[in-house]
Amino acid sequence: METKAKQASNSRNRAAASNKGVKDKLTEEAKSSPANGQKKKPTKATVNLDDRIQNFEKLRGLATNRELLVSKLNELTKFNYNHDGSSQFSLRDSNGLEFRTTNTNFIHLVTSKLQETLEKRKLEIEAQIIQFEL
């Protein structure tokens, strides 16, 4: 009978020690977590001044590219709506070779494709600007 009593006593002592360990762990976690369920604010990594300036220059470059695209799109739109059908399209290379046409269908095809390409590129740059982080 004495052995059974010792075994029961040992079991109770182990259970109490186990419960104490769990309580200690929960207390420690509660102390380390923010009060009232508030989330910890992530700390920002320190940024090198030169890197920050370089990122600023990249952002300025993207903004400049966007402004140029908007300007070219405006010029192209004015051309598309204001030409009287007597337009001429010409290409010239560095060797002096030249291609010219007055075919309005061809000119319309080229200007439409050019406008589509410029608008697509403008959207890409705008997306890069929105996602940009200093």
GUKOL-618509 format. One record per residue (C-alpha): x negated, y negated, z; chain; residue in three letters; residue number from 1. Coordinates in steps of 0.02 Angstrom, whole numbers, plus 50000, padded with zeros to 5 digits. Example, Ala and Ser with C-alpha at 12.3 -4.5 7.8 and 13.67 -1.06 7.14 Angstrom:
BEGIN
c1: 49385	c2: 50225	c3: 50390	chaine: A	residu: ALA	num: 1
c1: 49316	c2: 50053	c3: 50357	chaine: A	residu: SER	num: 2
! end
This chain:
BEGIN
c1: 50000	c2: 50000	c3: 50000	chaine: A	residu: MET	num: 1
c1: 49857	c2: 49885	c3: 50042	chaine: A	residu: GLU	num: 2
c1: 49785	c2: 49909	c3: 49866	chaine: A	residu: THR	num: 3
c1: 49948	c2: 49859	c3: 49786	chaine: A	residu: LYS	num: 4
c1: 49957	c2: 49704	c3: 49892	chaine: A	residu: ALA	num: 5
c1: 49778	c2: 49657	c3: 49843	chaine: A	residu: LYS	num: 6
c1: 49819	c2: 49685	c3: 49659	chaine: A	residu: GLN	num: 7
c1: 49975	c2: 49576	c3: 49671	chaine: A	residu: ALA	num: 8
c1: 49877	c2: 49441	c3: 49761	chaine: A	residu: SER	num: 9
c1: 49740	c2: 49445	c3: 49628	chaine: A	residu: ASN	num: 10
c1: 49870	c2: 49433	c3: 49489	chaine: A	residu: SER	num: 11
c1: 49950	c2: 49281	c3: 49571	chaine: A	residu: ARG	num: 12
c1: 49780	c2: 49198	c3: 49592	chaine: A	residu: ASN	num: 13
c1: 49737	c2: 49226	c3: 49408	chaine: A	residu: ARG	num: 14
c1: 49906	c2: 49159	c3: 49352	chaine: A	residu: ALA	num: 15
c1: 49886	c2: 49005	c3: 49462	chaine: A	residu: ALA	num: 16
c1: 49711	c2: 48974	c3: 49394	chaine: A	residu: ALA	num: 17
c1: 49775	c2: 48995	c3: 49217	chaine: A	residu: SER	num: 18
c1: 49919	c2: 48873	c3: 49249	chaine: A	residu: ASN	num: 19
c1: 49797	c2: 48749	c3: 49327	chaine: A	residu: LYS	num: 20
c1: 49686	c2: 48759	c3: 49172	chaine: A	residu: GLY	num: 21
c1: 49834	c2: 48727	c3: 49058	chaine: A	residu: VAL	num: 22
c1: 49892	c2: 48581	c3: 49165	chaine: A	residu: LYS	num: 23
c1: 49717	c2: 48505	c3: 49164	chaine: A	residu: ASP	num: 24
c1: 49706	c2: 48521	c3: 48976	chaine: A	residu: LYS	num: 25
c1: 49877	c2: 48441	c3: 48949	chaine: A	residu: LEU	num: 26
c1: 49833	c2: 48301	c3: 49070	chaine: A	residu: THR	num: 27
c1: 49671	c2: 48267	c3: 48977	chaine: A	residu: GLU	num: 28
c1: 49760	c2: 48264	c3: 48808	chaine: A	residu: GLU	num: 29
c1: 49892	c2: 48146	c3: 48877	chaine: A	residu: ALA	num: 30
c1: 49758	c2: 48028	c3: 48942	chaine: A	residu: LYS	num: 31
c1: 49665	c2: 48027	c3: 48776	chaine: A	residu: SER	num: 32
c1: 49822	c2: 47998	c3: 48670	chaine: A	residu: SER	num: 33
c1: 49896	c2: 47822	c3: 48657	chaine: A	residu: PRO	num: 34
c1: 50031	c2: 47772	c3: 48779	chaine: A	residu: ALA	num: 35
c1: 50215	c2: 47773	c3: 48734	chaine: A	residu: ASN	num: 36
c1: 50189	c2: 47876	c3: 48576	chaine: A	residu: GLY	num: 37
c1: 50097	c2: 47737	c3: 48487	chaine: A	residu: GLN	num: 38
c1: 49979	c2: 47793	c3: 48352	chaine: A	residu: LYS	num: 39
c1: 49797	c2: 47747	c3: 48357	chaine: A	residu: LYS	num: 40
c1: 49745	c2: 47621	c3: 48227	chaine: A	residu: LYS	num: 41
c1: 49608	c2: 47690	c3: 48115	chaine: A	residu: PRO	num: 42
c1: 49447	c2: 47597	c3: 48135	chaine: A	residu: THR	num: 43
c1: 49378	c2: 47521	c3: 47977	chaine: A	residu: LYS	num: 44
c1: 49204	c2: 47567	c3: 47927	chaine: A	residu: ALA	num: 45
c1: 49086	c2: 47421	c3: 47922	chaine: A	residu: THR	num: 46
c1: 49064	c2: 47357	c3: 47747	chaine: A	residu: VAL	num: 47
c1: 48900	c2: 47292	c3: 47682	chaine: A	residu: ASN	num: 48
c1: 48914	c2: 47111	c3: 47628	chaine: A	residu: LEU	num: 49
c1: 48828	c2: 47145	c3: 47462	chaine: A	residu: ASP	num: 50
c1: 48948	c2: 47289	c3: 47425	chaine: A	residu: ASP	num: 51
c1: 49097	c2: 47179	c3: 47467	chaine: A	residu: ARG	num: 52
c1: 49035	c2: 47040	c3: 47351	chaine: A	residu: ILE	num: 53
c1: 49004	c2: 47168	c3: 47213	chaine: A	residu: GLN	num: 54
c1: 49181	c2: 47236	c3: 47234	chaine: A	residu: ASN	num: 55
c1: 49247	c2: 47058	c3: 47226	chaine: A	residu: PHE	num: 56
c1: 49155	c2: 47032	c3: 47061	chaine: A	residu: GLU	num: 57
c1: 49230	c2: 47194	c3: 46993	chaine: A	residu: LYS	num: 58
c1: 49404	c2: 47133	c3: 47040	chaine: A	residu: LEU	num: 59
c1: 49369	c2: 46964	c3: 46959	chaine: A	residu: ARG	num: 60
c1: 49312	c2: 47056	c3: 46801	chaine: A	residu: GLY	num: 61
c1: 49473	c2: 47157	c3: 46797	chaine: A	residu: LEU	num: 62
c1: 49575	c2: 46997	c3: 46819	chaine: A	residu: ALA	num: 63
c1: 49478	c2: 46911	c3: 46679	chaine: A	residu: THR	num: 64
c1: 49507	c2: 47060	c3: 46563	chaine: A	residu: ASN	num: 65
c1: 49692	c2: 47053	c3: 46601	chaine: A	residu: ARG	num: 66
c1: 49700	c2: 46867	c3: 46563	chaine: A	residu: GLU	num: 67
c1: 49613	c2: 46894	c3: 46395	chaine: A	residu: LEU	num: 68
c1: 49733	c2: 47034	c3: 46350	chaine: A	residu: LEU	num: 69
c1: 49884	c2: 46927	c3: 46395	chaine: A	residu: VAL	num: 70
c1: 49813	c2: 46786	c3: 46288	chaine: A	residu: SER	num: 71
c1: 49786	c2: 46902	c3: 46138	chaine: A	residu: LYS	num: 72
c1: 49960	c2: 46976	c3: 46159	chaine: A	residu: LEU	num: 73
c1: 50035	c2: 46801	c3: 46158	chaine: A	residu: ASN	num: 74
c1: 49939	c2: 46757	c3: 45999	chaine: A	residu: GLU	num: 75
c1: 49994	c2: 46918	c3: 45915	chaine: A	residu: LEU	num: 76
c1: 50175	c2: 46890	c3: 45965	chaine: A	residu: THR	num: 77
c1: 50171	c2: 46714	c3: 45894	chaine: A	residu: LYS	num: 78
c1: 50097	c2: 46782	c3: 45733	chaine: A	residu: PHE	num: 79
c1: 50228	c2: 46920	c3: 45719	chaine: A	residu: ASN	num: 80
c1: 50373	c2: 46800	c3: 45740	chaine: A	residu: TYR	num: 81
c1: 50307	c2: 46647	c3: 45649	chaine: A	residu: ASN	num: 82
c1: 50224	c2: 46709	c3: 45489	chaine: A	residu: HIS	num: 83
c1: 50322	c2: 46680	c3: 45331	chaine: A	residu: ASP	num: 84
c1: 50276	c2: 46839	c3: 45239	chaine: A	residu: GLY	num: 85
c1: 50129	c2: 46763	c3: 45149	chaine: A	residu: SER	num: 86
c1: 50001	c2: 46833	c3: 45270	chaine: A	residu: SER	num: 87
c1: 49835	c2: 46907	c3: 45222	chaine: A	residu: GLN	num: 88
c1: 49742	c2: 47041	c3: 45316	chaine: A	residu: PHE	num: 89
c1: 49554	c2: 47054	c3: 45296	chaine: A	residu: SER	num: 90
c1: 49411	c2: 47151	c3: 45372	chaine: A	residu: LEU	num: 91
c1: 49228	c2: 47111	c3: 45346	chaine: A	residu: ARG	num: 92
c1: 49076	c2: 47208	c3: 45407	chaine: A	residu: ASP	num: 93
c1: 48899	c2: 47147	c3: 45443	chaine: A	residu: SER	num: 94
c1: 48842	c2: 47195	c3: 45267	chaine: A	residu: ASN	num: 95
c1: 48969	c2: 47078	c3: 45188	chaine: A	residu: GLY	num: 96
c1: 49086	c2: 47217	c3: 45129	chaine: A	residu: LEU	num: 97
c1: 49265	c2: 47158	c3: 45139	chaine: A	residu: GLU	num: 98
c1: 49439	c2: 47231	c3: 45133	chaine: A	residu: PHE	num: 99
c1: 49588	c2: 47117	c3: 45098	chaine: A	residu: ARG	num: 100
c1: 49772	c2: 47146	c3: 45076	chaine: A	residu: THR	num: 101
c1: 49932	c2: 47045	c3: 45072	chaine: A	residu: THR	num: 102
c1: 50046	c2: 47197	c3: 45089	chaine: A	residu: ASN	num: 103
c1: 50171	c2: 47146	c3: 45223	chaine: A	residu: THR	num: 104
c1: 50213	c2: 47326	c3: 45269	chaine: A	residu: ASN	num: 105
c1: 50030	c2: 47363	c3: 45300	chaine: A	residu: PHE	num: 106
c1: 50008	c2: 47202	c3: 45401	chaine: A	residu: ILE	num: 107
c1: 50163	c2: 47243	c3: 45505	chaine: A	residu: HIS	num: 108
c1: 50098	c2: 47420	c3: 45537	chaine: A	residu: LEU	num: 109
c1: 49927	c2: 47355	c3: 45594	chaine: A	residu: VAL	num: 110
c1: 49998	c2: 47219	c3: 45706	chaine: A	residu: THR	num: 111
c1: 50123	c2: 47339	c3: 45785	chaine: A	residu: SER	num: 112
c1: 49988	c2: 47466	c3: 45825	chaine: A	residu: LYS	num: 113
c1: 49875	c2: 47328	c3: 45891	chaine: A	residu: LEU	num: 114
c1: 50012	c2: 47260	c3: 46004	chaine: A	residu: GLN	num: 115
c1: 50052	c2: 47434	c3: 46069	chaine: A	residu: GLU	num: 116
c1: 49868	c2: 47465	c3: 46109	chaine: A	residu: THR	num: 117
c1: 49845	c2: 47297	c3: 46196	chaine: A	residu: LEU	num: 118
c1: 50001	c2: 47322	c3: 46302	chaine: A	residu: GLU	num: 119
c1: 49944	c2: 47496	c3: 46353	chaine: A	residu: LYS	num: 120
c1: 49773	c2: 47430	c3: 46402	chaine: A	residu: ARG	num: 121
c1: 49853	c2: 47286	c3: 46500	chaine: A	residu: LYS	num: 122
c1: 49957	c2: 47411	c3: 46601	chaine: A	residu: LEU	num: 123
c1: 49801	c2: 47514	c3: 46638	chaine: A	residu: GLU	num: 124
c1: 49707	c2: 47361	c3: 46701	chaine: A	residu: ILE	num: 125
c1: 49855	c2: 47305	c3: 46805	chaine: A	residu: GLU	num: 126
c1: 49862	c2: 47477	c3: 46886	chaine: A	residu: ALA	num: 127
c1: 49676	c2: 47466	c3: 46926	chaine: A	residu: GLN	num: 128
c1: 49700	c2: 47294	c3: 47004	chaine: A	residu: ILE	num: 129
c1: 49845	c2: 47356	c3: 47111	chaine: A	residu: ILE	num: 130
c1: 49745	c2: 47506	c3: 47173	chaine: A	residu: GLN	num: 131
c1: 49586	c2: 47404	c3: 47201	chaine: A	residu: PHE	num: 132
c1: 49518	c2: 47391	c3: 47377	chaine: A	residu: GLU	num: 133
c1: 49393	c2: 47263	c3: 47434	chaine: A	residu: LEU	num: 134
! end
